[in-house]
Amino acid sequence: MPFPEGVPSVPVRYSVTSPAGGGPGQGTLQLMPTVPAIRIPGADGVFTGGGIYQFVDGQLDNGSGEQVRLLPTNVDGANPAVWAWLGIESVNGAQPRHFYFAVDADAEEVDLGAVQQLAPDLTQYLAVPGESAYDAWRRAGNEGDVDAFLASLVGPPGDITAANDYTDEQLDQALAVEVARANAAYDPAGAAGAAQAAAIATASSDAAAKASTAQSNAVAAAGTAAASLYLPKALLTVDAFMAQAGTKVFGHRGAGMVCPEHTEASYDYAIAHGIQAMELSVNVDSEGQLWCLHDLTLDRTTYSTGALNTYPSTGVANRVLTNGRVMLGQGWTDQPMVPLRRMLDKYLGKVVLFVEPKGNDAVVPLQNLLATSYPHAPASVIWKAHVGTSFTWPKNNGFRTWCYVDDASSDAVLDGKDAQVDYWGVSTSMSSARRQQIVARGKPVFSWPVYRRSQRAALEADGIVGLMSSDPVYVRGTTAQATASRWDQQVKESGGTPQTDYNENAALKFSDTDGWVSINRANGTYGLGRYCPIVSGAGGYRIQMDMKYDQINTGDLNVHGGIYLGKVSDDPYQFGTINPSDGYHLILRHNGVLRLYRHVTTQTGGISLGATDISTDAPVAGQSMTIQVDVTPTTIEARRLGNAAWTTGPIADTTNRGGYFGLTNGSISDVAARPFWRNLAITQL
């Protein structure tokens, strides 16, 4: 469709080749402006521009066999005055490519393959379409067309009398004085009249200048008010979020102990489950693009190595994949790195974002990005930084600030930052007494990293009001999420609590077949918070699962593994140590002996329950066995299914009725002889 009469356009061409064979490329090029609409002087309506064009024999075609024409980005008098074109190239056999470019109105033709591409961080802020200023004017009860609306933005001419520093009375007095002076000096005839004319001219010019200034100020104020209607409005502000009742739970690295950290999948998981605030750690590549990444290097969280700031943007986007499968299970697919812009465009204003530049070279690019492309960010972004860094820029630009401190940070250090801090941050490793001292300073205090509900309880007791958790859905909850396992999916579950978090060796390991899991760590344990606290029926509850040993320790058949249970919280458990809370543990030795023990916080060894060991058939390497524990209001009983005699019988013990349990390697230090489990099921009695 041709451009309307009088509207400038420039023909563009673009040639592509097939990435596979080198011949003419096939695919599409989507062209769209970076603003919702452009108004051209003298033309009716607005241009939303762009379209999706096919490559015909490797050449761009407008659909009618003619050359594509685009609106220039520098048309005099256009509104807005500054914008750019975005091209999205989708050539069959290649990854989609995004690029920004300008089109000069004086160009006879533009080759898009040769234009200087603008960096994404330098493009103008993309306004989100909303109600226009004209629509708002009509909704307020005004009548008229667009011209009437524009005329209403111009205030009435300034009152010359009011704008003039001189009143009529003062002018008359000044003229009288001037005439008297002229007469007294015996000026030639006409001098007094000239003085009068000069005075009137000066006063009139002064009044006109002031009226013009008043008019310009009114127009500018109206323009600013109209433009603000196009800025996105925060659906959830920092202040509104903090005003909510109860402890706040934030996503740490998205949900970094359930999904690969700082990936879009991790952020989406947290938000999809109702988490209203999350952390975006930020680092920069060699071209100045910001990416969500905790470390300065790629070594820990991806299959790549070296500092991020040595990689080009295209390399990060297309070649760097996260290695979350190593710690979270091989059921995960490898995830790409995520640009900060994508997360800001997706979630800014919808949830509260803690944004932190982790490297010094990321600070200024982040400041520039927020200031130029997201001027509304202060409403829903908290600037997060260590106590040793500066908070001057975020405070001067209207951001709330979270300053996290070291366990040994002194009061003098905190005093030096206090004026620029809105919220303090303390670690879960900090002593309870010190946390309470920082709470007593009077500002809200958040804590990190929070993995367990038992940590939450201790922090709330100290007065902490915000929890940065990498398993936020579990930490926020109080009930069980499931009663039967799906370990065949080979992915870490929410609520899984290893002895050491963010540690590959402590993670639950998934077998490639048959849904077996194990703990590849000497004497290792693993909490099953997803199924906790167990809900009892009137008669109690039953825990049942399959168990096997792939290798029998013939040198010591007394070694054992099993499960622990009955704990009132999800704090860690380990056989043969002092544990923070009481409970029970069931063991099945390599010689087939089954036994129940009660463990207490005052001794390392367990207290044997029942009269004697229960001898069952010796385990066979690789062969599945089924174990079962029944907990009633008055008794506890352990069984190995397959023989009616393989049971402890009901043991009268009501000491522990907590609903938290987990898996344990017990006394096994040789991981080759560790136990495997599958088919967990919890039923009410």
N, C-alpha and C positions, 0 to 999 in steps of 0.2 A: 504494500500500500504506500503510495508516494507521500512525502511530507507535505503539510499544508503550505499554501503560498506564503512566502516570507520567512519561513522557519529554516534556519541553516541546517545542512547535513553534510557529512563527509563520507565518501565511499571507502570501504575497508576491504582488504583481502587477507586471506590466511591459507597457507598450504600446510598439509600434514602428510607424513609418510607412515606406513604401517610399521609398528615396532617389531613385527615378526618377520615380514618378508622384505621390507624396504620399499615396497611399491606405494601407490596412492593409499592414504589412510581412509578408513571408514569410521564414522561415528558422528558425534554432534559437538557443537560449541554453543553453550548457553551464555548469552550476554545480558547483563542486567546492571542498572545504575546502583550505586551504594546508598542512595536516598530513595524514599518511597515515591516522590514525584518532583518534577521540575516545571516551573512556570516560566514561559518565554515571553518577553515584552512584545505586545502587539498581537499575540496569538490567544485565541479563546481556549479555555480549559487548561489542563496540565498534561505533561508527558510522563507516563510511568515507564515507557521505553523497554527495549530489549526483546528477547525472544530466544527460541531454541532453533538453531540452524544446522542443516545437514552438510557433511562433506561429500561432494559429488566428484568422483575421480580425484580425490585429495584436495579439492578446492571448496571454499565456503560458498554456499548457494542460499539465496533468500527464499527459495521455494518456487520461484517463478522463472528460474534460469537467469536471474539478474544478480548484479553485485549488491551485497548488503551495504546499507547506509546507516550511519549512527549520528546521533545528536552530539555536537562538540561539547566538551566539558568547560569551555571558556567563553560561552556566549555572553556578550555585554548585557548587563541588566538582568541576567537569569536569577531566579530565586529557587534553591539556594545558589550562592555564588561559587562555592567550592564543593566539588564532588568528583567521583571517579567512576569508571566502568569496571565491573568485575566479570572476568571470563572464566567459565568452568568447562575445560576441555575434556571430553570423554571419547578417546580414540580406542576402538576395539583392540583388546590385547594389551592395554596399558592402564596404569592407575590414573584415576581422574586427577587433573591438575587445575589449581586455582591461580589466577594472576589478576592484578589490578593494573589499569593503565589510563592515560589521559588521551583525549582526541582534540587536536588543535583546529579551530575553526578556519584557519588560513591554509590548512593542508589540502592539496589537490587529491591526495589518496594516502591512506595509512595502511602499511603492512604490519599486521598484529604480531607477526613473527619477529619484527625488528624494533618494536616500540620499547621504550625503557619501562620496565615493570616496576610498579610501586610496591614497597615492602608492606605487608599487611598491617604492621604496627603503625605505619605512617598514614593510613587512610583516615578519612574523616569519620567522626562518630556516626554510626548508622542509626538514624532516628526510627523509633518504633511507631508505626501509624497509630493514630488515635483520633479523637474528636478534634476537628480543625477549630482554629480561633473563630472563624466565621460561624461555624455551627454552634459554638459556645455562646456567641453574641446573639444568635437567633433564639437559642434555648433560654436566654435571660429575658426574653420578651420583646426584643427589638424586631423591627420589620425593615425589609429592604434587601436589595441585591448586594453583590460583593463590593461594588463601587461605594454603596452607602456605608457598608461596614468599614472599608478602608478610610472613607472620609471621617467616620466617627473616631478613628484613632488619632486624628489631628485635632488638638485642642483649639479653643477659640483664640484669636489674636490677643496678644498681651495688651493689657490696659496701659496705654502710653502714659496716662496721668499717674497711674499707680507705679508703673515700672520706672518712671523718671524720678531721679533723686530730688528733683526740684518740684515743688507744688506751684500751682498758679500764683498763690499769694507770695511765695518766695521769689518767683520769677518777676512779678510786678515790683517787689521791693528791690531786687537786683537791678532791674532796669532804671528805677528811680534813682538809685545810688549812682549808676553809670552816667545818667543824664546830668545829675548834679555835679559829678566829677568833671564831665566834659565842659559844662558851663563854667565851672570854677576855673578851669584851665584856659578859658577863652579859646576853645578849639574852633577851627574853621566851621562854617555852617555845614551841616550834614554829617559831622563826625559822630554825634550822638545817635543819629539814625542808623549809621553803619554798625556801631557797637551793638545797637538793639538787634539788628538783623543777624549779626554774628552769634550773639547769645542764643537767639531763637534756634539758629541752625545747629549749634552745638547741643542744645537740649534735645532737639528732635532726633539727631543722630544717635545720641546716647539711649533715648527711649526705644528707638527702632532696634538697636543692637540687643538690648535686654529682652525685648519681645521675641526677637528671633531665637535667642538662646533658650527662652522658656518654651518656645514651640519645639525646638530640636530636642530638648530634654523630655518633653511629653511624648514625642514620636518614638524616641529611643526606649522609654519606659514601656510604651504600648507594645513595641516590637519584642522586647524581652519577655513581657507577659505572654504574648502570643506564642513565642518559640518554646516557652516552658511547657506548653500544653502537649508538645510532641515528645518530651522526655519520658521514658518509662517510669512509672511510679512503683515503689517497693511495696509488694504485698505483705512482706514481713520485715519490719525494721529491727535494728538492734535493740532499740529501747522497748519496742513492743514485745520482743522475744524475752528480754530480761525481766519484763513486768509480769510474765506468766508465773503462776504459782508452782512451787516444787523445785526439785533439783533439775538442772538442765543437763542433757546428755548430748555431746557433740561427737561427730564422726572423726576419729583420728586416722589420718591418711586415707580418708574415705571410710572404709571399713576394713582396714589393712590386715586384720587377722582372720577375715572370712573370705575376702577377695584380694586379688593382687593389688598391692597398695598404690595409691595415687593413679589409678586407672579410671576411665569412664565407667567401667563395670563396677568398680568399688564405690564410686560416688552414687551411681544409680541405685545400687543395692541399699545404701543407707537412706536415700531420699524416698525410695519406693516403700520403705518400711516405716515412714513417718518421722525420721530424724530431721530436725529443723535447723541444724547447724552443722557445718563440717569444715575441716581444715584443708587448705590448698597450699602445699609447700611448693616453692617456685625456684627454678634455676633457668639459666639462659644458654642458648647454643652460640656457635661462632658467628651467626648472622644477626644476633640480637633478638631472636624469637624466644618467648618464654614458654617453658614446659612445666608440667606438674611432676615434680621429682624431689624427694627428700634429700638425697646425697648429692655432693658435688660431682661424683663419678657415677658411671653406669654399672660398676662391677657387682654390687650386692643385689640389685633388683632386676637386672636384665641379663641377656646372654652376651652383651657387648662389654667392652672394658674402656677405661680411660675417662677423662673429664668430659662432661657434656659440652663445655664451651670450646671443645676442639672439633665438634661435629657440625656439619652444615644442616640446615633445616630439612632439606630433602632426605638426607641420610637418616635423620632421627625419625621422620615420618614414615619412611618406607622400609628401613632395615633394622631398626631397634625394636625388640620385643621383650616384654617382661617375663621373668622366670618364676612366676607365682606357683607353677606346677610343682616345683621342688619342695615347697613348704606346705602348700595347700592341697596337694593331691593331683595325680595325673589326669583326673577327669576334667581339669580346667584346660581350656584352649589358651594358647599364648596371646597376651593382650598387647596392643600397640601403646606407645606413649601418647599422652593426650595434651594438646596445646592449652595453655591457660585461657586463651580467648574462647575456646569452645565451651569451657565450663562457665566462664563469665556470661557468655551469651545464653547458655542453657539455664543457669540457676541464679544469676544475680537478681536480687529483689524478691525471689521466691523463697529463699532460705537465707539464713545468716551465714556468711563466709568468713572464716579466719584465713587471711592471706599473709604468708610469710616468705620474704626473699631469703633463701638459705645461704646464698653466696653473695659477697660484696658486689660482684659484677652484675647481679640481678636487681639491685636496689633501684638504680636510676631508670632502667628500662621499665620496671614495674610502676614507678612513680609516673613516668611519662604516659604509659598506657592508661592508667586509671584517670589521670588528669585530662587527657585529650579525647579518649574514646568512651569513657564511662564516668562522666561528671556527676552522675547520680549515685556513685558507689558508696560515698560516706554513710548513706542512710542504712545500708544493710551489710557493710563490710567492717570487720574488726582487724586492724593492723596488728599482727602478731610478731613479736621479736624478743630476743634474749635481752636480759638486763644490761648486757655490755654494749648494746647498740643504741643509736640515736632515735628518738621519737619526735624530733622537731618537725620534720616534714608532715607526717600523718596528723599531728595535732594542729598544725597550721592550716591543714586542708580539710579539717572537719571530721576526721576519722576517730572512732573509739579505738583505744589501744589496750592490748593484753601484753603485759610484761611478765615473762616467766623467768624465775630466778634459780640459782644454784642452791643446793642444800646448805652450802656454807656461806651464802650471801649474807653480809652483815646488815644491821639496821642502818648504818651510815650509807651503804650502797643503795638501799631502798629509799632512804630519805632523799638522795640525790636525784632519783628518778620520779619521785612521788607526784610532782606537779604535772607531769606529762602522761601519767598512767591512770587508766580507768578501771582496769581489772588486773589483779595479781595472779601469777601462776606458780604452783608448787608441785613438786613431784611426789609420787606415791612412796618413794624411798625416803623422803624427808620425815624426820621424827614428828610424832603427833604433837608434842609440846611446841615445836617450832612452827608447825602449821597453824596452831591456835594463836600464836603470837602475831603472825601475819594477818590472820582473819581479824584480830583485834585492832588492826590499823584502820578499819572502817570501810574498806572498799571490797567489792565482791571478789572472791578468790575461786579460781578454777584449778583442777588438778589433772595431771597426766602421768603416765599412761595407765588407764584403768581397764583391767581385763576381767575382773571377777566381781560378783555381787557382794562378796565379803569385803572387798576393798571399798566398794561404794558405801557400805554401812559404816565403816570406820571413818571415811572422809566426811560423811554427813555429820557424824558425831563431833567432828572438829570444826564444823561450821562452813565447810566447803559447799558452794552452791552450783558449781559447774564441773562436769566430768568429761574429759577428752578420752574417748574409748575407741579402740580399733575393733571392738565387737559391740557396737552401741545398742543393737537390738536386744541382745542378751542382757547386757548390764542394765538397761532401762527396765527390763521385764522383771516379773516376780513369780511367774508360773512356768510350767513345763511347756515346751513347744512340740513335743512328739512323744509317743509311747512305743514306737517300733523303729528300728534302724533301717537306713537305706545306704549302707556302706558300699553296696555294689556300684553306687554312683561315683565313687573314688574322689570325692571332694570334701574338704573340711567343713564341718557343720558349725553353725552358730552355737556358742555355749561350750565348745571344746576347750578345755583348759589344761594345756601341758604344764609341766613343772617350770619350764622357762619359755617365755613368749618370744616371738620373732627368732626362733632357734630351730634350724632344720633337724638337728639331732633329737630334739624333744618332741617333734611333731608326730602326729599319728600317721602311720604308714599303711597304704592301701595295696593289697595284693592285686595282681592283674586279672585274676579270675576268682569267681565264687564268693566275692564279697567279704573276704577275710581282712582284718586290720590287726596291726601290732605296734609295739613301741620299741624302736630300734635303739635302746639305751639301757645300760646296766642299771638294774633296780628301778627302771623308769615307771612312772604312773601317768595317767591321763584322765582328767575329770570329764564326765559326760553331762555337762550342765544343760544340754538341749532337752534332756529327759527329766529335769529336776526343777523344783522338788517333786518327788513322786507323790501322787495323790492316792491315799489309801481308801479302800472301800470299807464297809462296816466290819469286814473280817480281816482287813489289812491289805497287803499287796504281795505280788510275786515278781521276782526278777529271774528271767530265764535267757540263756544264750548258749551257743555252741562254742567249744574251745578245743584247741589241739596244740600239740608240740610237733614241729616239723623235724626236730632233732632231739634225741634223748641224751641227757648228760649221764652217760654210763659211769663216769668217775664219781658222781655224787647224786644218787637218786633221791636224796632228801630235798633238793632244790625245788622251788615251787613258784607258781604264779596264780592269779585268780582275780578277784574283785574286792573292792572296799565299799562300804555302804553305811547307812544310818547316821551320816554326819549332818549337823545342823546348818552347815554352810559349805560353800565351794572352795574353802581354803585348801592348800595342797596337802596331799598325804604321801608318805613314803614308809615302806616297811623298815623296821629296825631303827627308827629315829623318833625323837620327841616331836609329836605333831601338834598343831595349834588347837585342834578340837578332837573330841572323842568320837568313836565309831566302832564298826566291826570290820573284819576282813575274813574272806573265805579263801582257803588255799587248796590246791590240788597238786600234790608232789609228783615228781617223775616216776616214783614207784607206785603211784595210784592212791596214796593215802589222802583222804578228804578230811578237812578240819575247819572249825569256826573259832575265831578269836575275837576278843574285845580289846581295842587299843585305847589307851588313856593318855592324857597330856603330861603325866608325871613319870612315865617310864618308857624306855625304848622297846622292850619286848612286849608281845601280846599276852593277854590273859586267856588261857584255854577255856572254851565252853564245852560242856558235855563230858561224859565219863571217860571216853577213850577215842583213839583214832578210828576212823572208818576206812577199812581197807576195801578198795575197789580194784578191778583189773588194772594192771599196769598200762599206761598209755602206750599206744603204738604210734611210731613216728608217722606224721601226716594223716592220722585217722581222727575223725571228728568225734568229740564227746559232748554231752549236753549237761550243763550244771544249772542248778535252780536253788533259789533262796526264797523261803516264805517268811514274811514278817507279819505277825498278828499283834493285836493289842497286848498280848501277854507272853508270847513265845517267839522264838526264831528257830528255823530249821533249814539245814542245807542238804541237798541231794545231788547225786550223779544219776541221771536216768539210765535205765537199762537193766536194773536189778533192784527189786524191792528192798534188799538189805543195804543198799548203798545210801544210807541216810543217817543223819545225826539224831533223827527223831526230834519232836518239839522240845526245845530247851527253854525252861522258864527264865526269861531274862527280859526286862522292860527298860533297861538302862538307856538305850539310844533309839530314838524314833525319828531322827532327822531324815529329810528326803533327798539328800545328795549322795551320789555314789560315783564310782569310776573303775577304771581298769588298772591292774598292777602287775608288774613283772616280779613282784615279791623279792625273793632272795636271789634271783638269777642275775649273775654278773656277766655270764657269757651269752651275748645276744643271739648267738646261733641257736641256743636252746630256749629262746624266749617263747611265751605263749602267743597264740593267735585267737581272735574272737570273731564271731559273726552272728547274725540273726538274733539280735537283742529284742526282747519283747517284755513289756511291763503290763501286768494285768492286776485288776483289783480283786480282792477276795471277799 
